[in-house]
Amino acid sequence: EQSVFRRPLPTTLVRFASRTGKRMFSEALRDGTAEPYFPLSEQYVTQQEISFCALGSLTMVMNALGVDPRRRWRDESGPGWRWWDDEMFTEGACLPSLDDLRREGAGLAEFAVLAAANGAAVNS
């Protein structure tokens, strides 16, 4: 049986927890350019499906920006939280289905369409 555990990071990227990554983050803190990190880190989620990296990122961004999903998160019997989740972005006629996204993933253009269709102001 073939499986994958932790794909290697491309050599052109820097691991966040590496010595270089920590130095770069410290420099960003010192220079005042790390501010966007904090609201995003408060909303950190892992993607629910291997091909949902765009949806996991969009979930974090929408929650960090405080974009109201205008519908309840999960079931109707709960306290009524309105919160973004990976599976909430495809509830529109012009959007790809979750099955399509499982098969094909989403690129930056689809990311922008999903964000705009769900209430985010998108500049492209």
TIVO-2410 file (N, C-alpha, C; in nm, 3 decimals):
# residues 124
REC num residu      c1      c2      c3 atome chaine
REC   1      E   0.085  -0.119   0.000     N      A
REC   1      E   0.000   0.000   0.000    CA      A
REC   1      E   0.089   0.124   0.000     C      A
REC   2      Q   0.064   0.213  -0.093     N      A
REC   2      Q   0.142   0.335  -0.102    CA      A
REC   2      Q   0.077   0.444  -0.017     C      A
REC   3      S   0.157   0.521   0.053     N      A
REC   3      S   0.106   0.632   0.132    CA      A
REC   3      S   0.212   0.741   0.139     C      A
REC   4      V   0.173   0.856   0.191     N      A
REC   4      V   0.264   0.971   0.200    CA      A
REC   4      V   0.258   1.025   0.341     C      A
REC   5      F   0.375   1.053   0.397     N      A
REC   5      F   0.384   1.117   0.528    CA      A
REC   5      F   0.477   1.236   0.515     C      A
REC   6      R   0.425   1.355   0.534     N      A
REC   6      R   0.504   1.478   0.534    CA      A
REC   6      R   0.590   1.493   0.408     C      A
REC   7      R   0.530   1.546   0.309     N      A
REC   7      R   0.607   1.574   0.187    CA      A
REC   7      R   0.720   1.670   0.219     C      A
REC   8      P   0.834   1.654   0.153     N      A
REC   8      P   0.946   1.745   0.179    CA      A
REC   8      P   0.914   1.887   0.131     C      A
REC   9      L   0.959   1.984   0.205     N      A
REC   9      L   0.941   2.123   0.167    CA      A
REC   9      L   1.036   2.154   0.052     C      A
REC  10      P   0.988   2.221  -0.052     N      A
REC  10      P   1.079   2.257  -0.162    CA      A
REC  10      P   1.197   2.339  -0.110     C      A
REC  11      T   1.311   2.322  -0.171     N      A
REC  11      T   1.433   2.388  -0.125    CA      A
REC  11      T   1.427   2.539  -0.137     C      A
REC  12      T   1.333   2.592  -0.216     N      A
REC  12      T   1.319   2.737  -0.230    CA      A
REC  12      T   1.241   2.800  -0.115     C      A
REC  13      L   1.186   2.716  -0.025     N      A
REC  13      L   1.108   2.766   0.089    CA      A
REC  13      L   1.185   2.744   0.218     C      A
REC  14      V   1.148   2.821   0.321     N      A
REC  14      V   1.213   2.814   0.452    CA      A
REC  14      V   1.113   2.764   0.555     C      A
REC  15      R   1.152   2.659   0.628     N      A
REC  15      R   1.066   2.609   0.737    CA      A
REC  15      R   1.051   2.716   0.843     C      A
REC  16      F   0.929   2.740   0.889     N      A
REC  16      F   0.902   2.841   0.990    CA      A
REC  16      F   0.981   2.815   1.118     C      A
REC  17      A   0.990   2.688   1.159     N      A
REC  17      A   1.056   2.653   1.285    CA      A
REC  17      A   1.207   2.634   1.272     C      A
REC  18      S   1.262   2.654   1.153     N      A
REC  18      S   1.407   2.641   1.136    CA      A
REC  18      S   1.477   2.763   1.194     C      A
REC  19      R   1.608   2.754   1.208     N      A
REC  19      R   1.687   2.868   1.258    CA      A
REC  19      R   1.666   2.990   1.167     C      A
REC  20      T   1.669   2.967   1.036     N      A
REC  20      T   1.648   3.077   0.941    CA      A
REC  20      T   1.506   3.132   0.952     C      A
REC  21      G   1.408   3.044   0.963     N      A
REC  21      G   1.269   3.087   0.976    CA      A
REC  21      G   1.247   3.170   1.101     C      A
REC  22      K   1.307   3.127   1.211     N      A
REC  22      K   1.295   3.203   1.337    CA      A
REC  22      K   1.363   3.339   1.325     C      A
REC  23      R   1.478   3.342   1.259     N      A
REC  23      R   1.547   3.470   1.240    CA      A
REC  23      R   1.463   3.564   1.155     C      A
REC  24      M   1.405   3.510   1.047     N      A
REC  24      M   1.321   3.593   0.959    CA      A
REC  24      M   1.199   3.646   1.033     C      A
REC  25      F   1.137   3.561   1.117     N      A
REC  25      F   1.021   3.604   1.194    CA      A
REC  25      F   1.061   3.711   1.296     C      A
REC  26      S   1.175   3.692   1.363     N      A
REC  26      S   1.224   3.792   1.459    CA      A
REC  26      S   1.248   3.926   1.390     C      A
REC  27      E   1.304   3.921   1.271     N      A
REC  27      E   1.328   4.045   1.196    CA      A
REC  27      E   1.195   4.112   1.159     C      A
REC  28      A   1.097   4.033   1.119     N      A
REC  28      A   0.966   4.089   1.085    CA      A
REC  28      A   0.901   4.153   1.207     C      A
REC  29      L   0.913   4.088   1.324     N      A
REC  29      L   0.861   4.147   1.447    CA      A
REC  29      L   0.930   4.280   1.476     C      A
REC  30      R   1.062   4.279   1.467     N      A
REC  30      R   1.140   4.400   1.494    CA      A
REC  30      R   1.105   4.512   1.397     C      A
REC  31      D   1.084   4.476   1.269     N      A
REC  31      D   1.059   4.577   1.166    CA      A
REC  31      D   0.912   4.620   1.160     C      A
REC  32      G   0.825   4.553   1.237     N      A
REC  32      G   0.683   4.589   1.237    CA      A
REC  32      G   0.605   4.534   1.119     C      A
REC  33      T   0.660   4.437   1.048     N      A
REC  33      T   0.591   4.382   0.930    CA      A
REC  33      T   0.524   4.248   0.957     C      A
REC  34      A   0.518   4.206   1.084     N      A
REC  34      A   0.459   4.076   1.118    CA      A
REC  34      A   0.315   4.088   1.166     C      A
REC  35      E   0.259   4.207   1.167     N      A
REC  35      E   0.124   4.227   1.223    CA      A
REC  35      E   0.017   4.136   1.162     C      A
REC  36      P   0.016   4.112   1.031     N      A
REC  36      P  -0.087   4.022   0.976    CA      A
REC  36      P  -0.077   3.878   1.028     C      A
REC  37      Y   0.036   3.840   1.080     N      A
REC  37      Y   0.054   3.703   1.133    CA      A
REC  37      Y  -0.040   3.675   1.250     C      A
REC  38      F  -0.058   3.770   1.338     N      A
REC  38      F  -0.128   3.745   1.464    CA      A
REC  38      F  -0.277   3.712   1.447     C      A
REC  39      P  -0.356   3.789   1.371     N      A
REC  39      P  -0.496   3.747   1.354    CA      A
REC  39      P  -0.509   3.615   1.279     C      A
REC  40      L  -0.417   3.588   1.186     N      A
REC  40      L  -0.420   3.460   1.116    CA      A
REC  40      L  -0.386   3.344   1.210     C      A
REC  41      S  -0.285   3.363   1.294     N      A
REC  41      S  -0.245   3.254   1.384    CA      A
REC  41      S  -0.354   3.223   1.486     C      A
REC  42      E  -0.434   3.323   1.523     N      A
REC  42      E  -0.546   3.297   1.614    CA      A
REC  42      E  -0.653   3.209   1.551     C      A
REC  43      Q  -0.656   3.205   1.418     N      A
REC  43      Q  -0.760   3.130   1.347    CA      A
REC  43      Q  -0.706   3.004   1.281     C      A
REC  44      Y  -0.589   2.959   1.320     N      A
REC  44      Y  -0.524   2.847   1.252    CA      A
REC  44      Y  -0.612   2.723   1.247     C      A
REC  45      V  -0.624   2.665   1.130     N      A
REC  45      V  -0.694   2.538   1.112    CA      A
REC  45      V  -0.611   2.452   1.016     C      A
REC  46      T  -0.627   2.322   1.027     N      A
REC  46      T  -0.566   2.234   0.928    CA      A
REC  46      T  -0.674   2.200   0.826     C      A
REC  47      Q  -0.633   2.173   0.704     N      A
REC  47      Q  -0.731   2.142   0.600    CA      A
REC  47      Q  -0.796   2.007   0.628     C      A
REC  48      Q  -0.926   1.998   0.595     N      A
REC  48      Q  -1.002   1.876   0.622    CA      A
REC  48      Q  -0.978   1.767   0.520     C      A
REC  49      E  -0.934   1.803   0.402     N      A
REC  49      E  -0.905   1.708   0.294    CA      A
REC  49      E  -0.771   1.746   0.234     C      A
REC  50      I  -0.699   1.651   0.180     N      A
REC  50      I  -0.567   1.678   0.125    CA      A
REC  50      I  -0.572   1.782   0.014     C      A
REC  51      S  -0.680   1.786  -0.063     N      A
REC  51      S  -0.691   1.882  -0.173    CA      A
REC  51      S  -0.760   2.011  -0.131     C      A
REC  52      F  -0.785   2.029  -0.001     N      A
REC  52      F  -0.856   2.147   0.047    CA      A
REC  52      F  -0.761   2.256   0.099     C      A
REC  53      C  -0.637   2.261   0.052     N      A
REC  53      C  -0.545   2.363   0.105    CA      A
REC  53      C  -0.599   2.504   0.081     C      A
REC  54      A  -0.661   2.528  -0.034     N      A
REC  54      A  -0.720   2.660  -0.059    CA      A
REC  54      A  -0.835   2.686   0.037     C      A
REC  55      L  -0.917   2.585   0.062     N      A
REC  55      L  -1.031   2.605   0.153    CA      A
REC  55      L  -0.984   2.624   0.297     C      A
REC  56      G  -0.882   2.550   0.339     N      A
REC  56      G  -0.828   2.570   0.473    CA      A
REC  56      G  -0.771   2.709   0.489     C      A
REC  57      S  -0.699   2.757   0.388     N      A
REC  57      S  -0.645   2.893   0.391    CA      A
REC  57      S  -0.757   2.996   0.392     C      A
REC  58      L  -0.858   2.973   0.309     N      A
REC  58      L  -0.970   3.066   0.302    CA      A
REC  58      L  -1.048   3.068   0.434     C      A
REC  59      T  -1.064   2.954   0.498     N      A
REC  59      T  -1.129   2.948   0.629    CA      A
REC  59      T  -1.055   3.038   0.728     C      A
REC  60      M  -0.923   3.025   0.732     N      A
REC  60      M  -0.843   3.107   0.823    CA      A
REC  60      M  -0.857   3.256   0.791     C      A
REC  61      V  -0.848   3.291   0.663     N      A
REC  61      V  -0.853   3.431   0.622    CA      A
REC  61      V  -0.989   3.492   0.654     C      A
REC  62      M  -1.095   3.423   0.618     N      A
REC  62      M  -1.230   3.478   0.641    CA      A
REC  62      M  -1.257   3.497   0.790     C      A
REC  63      N  -1.216   3.400   0.873     N      A
REC  63      N  -1.234   3.414   1.017    CA      A
REC  63      N  -1.146   3.525   1.073     C      A
REC  64      A  -1.021   3.535   1.026     N      A
REC  64      A  -0.929   3.639   1.073    CA      A
REC  64      A  -0.978   3.779   1.036     C      A
REC  65      L  -1.036   3.792   0.917     N      A
REC  65      L  -1.088   3.922   0.874    CA      A
REC  65      L  -1.224   3.955   0.934     C      A
REC  66      G  -1.286   3.858   0.999     N      A
REC  66      G  -1.417   3.881   1.061    CA      A
REC  66      G  -1.530   3.890   0.960     C      A
REC  67      V  -1.518   3.820   0.846     N      A
REC  67      V  -1.625   3.818   0.746    CA      A
REC  67      V  -1.735   3.726   0.798     C      A
REC  68      D  -1.854   3.780   0.815     N      A
REC  68      D  -1.967   3.703   0.868    CA      A
REC  68      D  -2.019   3.607   0.762     C      A
REC  69      P  -2.024   3.477   0.791     N      A
REC  69      P  -2.075   3.382   0.690    CA      A
REC  69      P  -2.225   3.393   0.666     C      A
REC  70      R  -2.295   3.468   0.748     N      A
REC  70      R  -2.440   3.490   0.733    CA      A
REC  70      R  -2.520   3.360   0.738     C      A
REC  71      R  -2.462   3.256   0.797     N      A
REC  71      R  -2.534   3.130   0.822    CA      A
REC  71      R  -2.463   3.059   0.936     C      A
REC  72      R  -2.536   2.968   0.996     N      A
REC  72      R  -2.482   2.897   1.112    CA      A
REC  72      R  -2.374   2.799   1.074     C      A
REC  73      W  -2.279   2.785   1.163     N      A
REC  73      W  -2.173   2.686   1.153    CA      A
REC  73      W  -2.226   2.556   1.211     C      A
REC  74      R  -2.209   2.449   1.141     N      A
REC  74      R  -2.252   2.314   1.178    CA      A
REC  74      R  -2.403   2.303   1.189     C      A
REC  75      D  -2.454   2.242   1.296     N      A
REC  75      D  -2.597   2.210   1.300    CA      A
REC  75      D  -2.681   2.324   1.358     C      A
REC  76      E  -2.809   2.314   1.333     N      A
REC  76      E  -2.903   2.416   1.377    CA      A
REC  76      E  -2.939   2.405   1.525     C      A
REC  77      S  -2.901   2.296   1.591     N      A
REC  77      S  -2.939   2.277   1.731    CA      A
REC  77      S  -2.839   2.340   1.829     C      A
REC  78      G  -2.725   2.384   1.778     N      A
REC  78      G  -2.621   2.442   1.864    CA      A
REC  78      G  -2.654   2.584   1.904     C      A
REC  79      P  -2.555   2.654   1.961     N      A
REC  79      P  -2.578   2.789   2.011    CA      A
REC  79      P  -2.592   2.895   1.902     C      A
REC  80      G  -2.574   2.857   1.777     N      A
REC  80      G  -2.593   2.952   1.668    CA      A
REC  80      G  -2.467   3.023   1.624     C      A
REC  81      W  -2.352   2.962   1.644     N      A
REC  81      W  -2.227   3.024   1.600    CA      A
REC  81      W  -2.225   3.042   1.449     C      A
REC  82      R  -2.182   3.157   1.406     N      A
REC  82      R  -2.157   3.180   1.263    CA      A
REC  82      R  -2.005   3.187   1.250     C      A
REC  83      W  -1.951   3.085   1.189     N      A
REC  83      W  -1.807   3.065   1.183    CA      A
REC  83      W  -1.773   2.992   1.056     C      A
REC  84      W  -1.665   3.028   0.989     N      A
REC  84      W  -1.628   2.962   0.864    CA      A
REC  84      W  -1.566   2.826   0.888     C      A
REC  85      D  -1.595   2.735   0.796     N      A
REC  85      D  -1.545   2.599   0.796    CA      A
REC  85      D  -1.517   2.563   0.650     C      A
REC  86      D  -1.424   2.473   0.625     N      A
REC  86      D  -1.386   2.437   0.487    CA      A
REC  86      D  -1.505   2.402   0.399     C      A
REC  87      E  -1.606   2.342   0.454     N      A
REC  87      E  -1.718   2.292   0.372    CA      A
REC  87      E  -1.827   2.395   0.348     C      A
REC  88      M  -1.807   2.519   0.391     N      A
REC  88      M  -1.912   2.621   0.378    CA      A
REC  88      M  -1.899   2.707   0.253     C      A
REC  89      F  -1.795   2.692   0.174     N      A
REC  89      F  -1.767   2.787   0.067    CA      A
REC  89      F  -1.831   2.754  -0.067     C      A
REC  90      T  -1.892   2.640  -0.081     N      A
REC  90      T  -1.943   2.601  -0.213    CA      A
REC  90      T  -2.095   2.597  -0.219     C      A
REC  91      E  -2.159   2.681  -0.141     N      A
REC  91      E  -2.305   2.681  -0.138    CA      A
REC  91      E  -2.363   2.784  -0.234     C      A
REC  92      G  -2.319   2.783  -0.357     N      A
REC  92      G  -2.370   2.875  -0.456    CA      A
REC  92      G  -2.368   2.811  -0.594     C      A
REC  93      A  -2.458   2.854  -0.679     N      A
REC  93      A  -2.472   2.793  -0.811    CA      A
REC  93      A  -2.348   2.812  -0.898     C      A
REC  94      C  -2.277   2.923  -0.883     N      A
REC  94      C  -2.163   2.950  -0.971    CA      A
REC  94      C  -2.032   2.893  -0.916     C      A
REC  95      L  -2.038   2.824  -0.803     N      A
REC  95      L  -1.917   2.776  -0.736    CA      A
REC  95      L  -1.895   2.628  -0.761     C      A
REC  96      P  -1.769   2.584  -0.756     N      A
REC  96      P  -1.742   2.439  -0.772    CA      A
REC  96      P  -1.798   2.362  -0.652     C      A
REC  97      S  -1.831   2.237  -0.676     N      A
REC  97      S  -1.881   2.153  -0.567    CA      A
REC  97      S  -1.764   2.104  -0.483     C      A
REC  98      L  -1.792   2.056  -0.361     N      A
REC  98      L  -1.687   1.997  -0.278    CA      A
REC  98      L  -1.624   1.878  -0.347     C      A
REC  99      D  -1.704   1.799  -0.419     N      A
REC  99      D  -1.648   1.684  -0.492    CA      A
REC  99      D  -1.549   1.730  -0.599     C      A
REC 100      D  -1.583   1.839  -0.670     N      A
REC 100      D  -1.490   1.894  -0.770    CA      A
REC 100      D  -1.361   1.938  -0.703     C      A
REC 101      L  -1.373   2.005  -0.590     N      A
REC 101      L  -1.253   2.052  -0.519    CA      A
REC 101      L  -1.172   1.937  -0.463     C      A
REC 102      R  -1.237   1.829  -0.420     N      A
REC 102      R  -1.164   1.710  -0.373    CA      A
REC 102      R  -1.080   1.651  -0.486     C      A
REC 103      R  -1.136   1.647  -0.607     N      A
REC 103      R  -1.067   1.589  -0.722    CA      A
REC 103      R  -0.959   1.682  -0.776     C      A
REC 104      E  -0.989   1.811  -0.786     N      A
REC 104      E  -0.904   1.902  -0.861    CA      A
REC 104      E  -0.834   2.009  -0.777     C      A
REC 105      G  -0.879   2.030  -0.654     N      A
REC 105      G  -0.823   2.138  -0.574    CA      A
REC 105      G  -0.870   2.273  -0.628     C      A
REC 106      A  -0.807   2.379  -0.583     N      A
REC 106      A  -0.842   2.514  -0.628    CA      A
REC 106      A  -0.716   2.597  -0.639     C      A
REC 107      G  -0.707   2.672  -0.747     N      A
REC 107      G  -0.595   2.763  -0.766    CA      A
REC 107      G  -0.631   2.901  -0.713     C      A
REC 108      L  -0.543   2.998  -0.737     N      A
REC 108      L  -0.563   3.133  -0.687    CA      A
REC 108      L  -0.688   3.198  -0.746     C      A
REC 109      A  -0.717   3.173  -0.873     N      A
REC 109      A  -0.836   3.231  -0.935    CA      A
REC 109      A  -0.962   3.178  -0.868     C      A
REC 110      E  -0.968   3.047  -0.843     N      A
REC 110      E  -1.084   2.988  -0.775    CA      A
REC 110      E  -1.093   3.038  -0.630     C      A
REC 111      F  -0.978   3.054  -0.565     N      A
REC 111      F  -0.972   3.108  -0.429    CA      A
REC 111      F  -1.040   3.246  -0.425     C      A
REC 112      A  -1.006   3.332  -0.521     N      A
REC 112      A  -1.063   3.467  -0.527    CA      A
REC 112      A  -1.213   3.462  -0.551     C      A
REC 113      V  -1.258   3.373  -0.640     N      A
REC 113      V  -1.402   3.360  -0.669    CA      A
REC 113      V  -1.476   3.313  -0.544     C      A
REC 114      L  -1.421   3.212  -0.475     N      A
REC 114      L  -1.485   3.161  -0.354    CA      A
REC 114      L  -1.491   3.269  -0.246     C      A
REC 115      A  -1.384   3.345  -0.230     N      A
REC 115      A  -1.382   3.451  -0.130    CA      A
REC 115      A  -1.485   3.559  -0.163     C      A
REC 116      A  -1.487   3.606  -0.287     N      A
REC 116      A  -1.580   3.712  -0.327    CA      A
REC 116      A  -1.724   3.665  -0.318     C      A
REC 117      A  -1.751   3.542  -0.358     N      A
REC 117      A  -1.887   3.490  -0.355    CA      A
REC 117      A  -1.938   3.474  -0.212     C      A
REC 118      N  -1.848   3.475  -0.116     N      A
REC 118      N  -1.886   3.457   0.024    CA      A
REC 118      N  -1.867   3.582   0.108     C      A
REC 119      G  -1.858   3.697   0.043     N      A
REC 119      G  -1.863   3.824   0.116    CA      A
REC 119      G  -1.731   3.896   0.137     C      A
REC 120      A  -1.620   3.845   0.089     N      A
REC 120      A  -1.492   3.915   0.106    CA      A
REC 120      A  -1.474   4.017  -0.006     C      A
REC 121      A  -1.412   4.129   0.026     N      A
REC 121      A  -1.375   4.226  -0.075    CA      A
REC 121      A  -1.244   4.178  -0.137     C      A
REC 122      V  -1.246   4.148  -0.267     N      A
REC 122      V  -1.132   4.090  -0.335    CA      A
REC 122      V  -1.082   4.185  -0.442     C      A
REC 123      N  -0.953   4.215  -0.438     N      A
REC 123      N  -0.887   4.293  -0.543    CA      A
REC 123      N  -0.799   4.197  -0.623     C      A
REC 124      S  -0.818   4.195  -0.752     N      A
REC 124      S  -0.734   4.105  -0.832    CA      A
REC 124      S  -0.657   4.179  -0.937     C      A
***
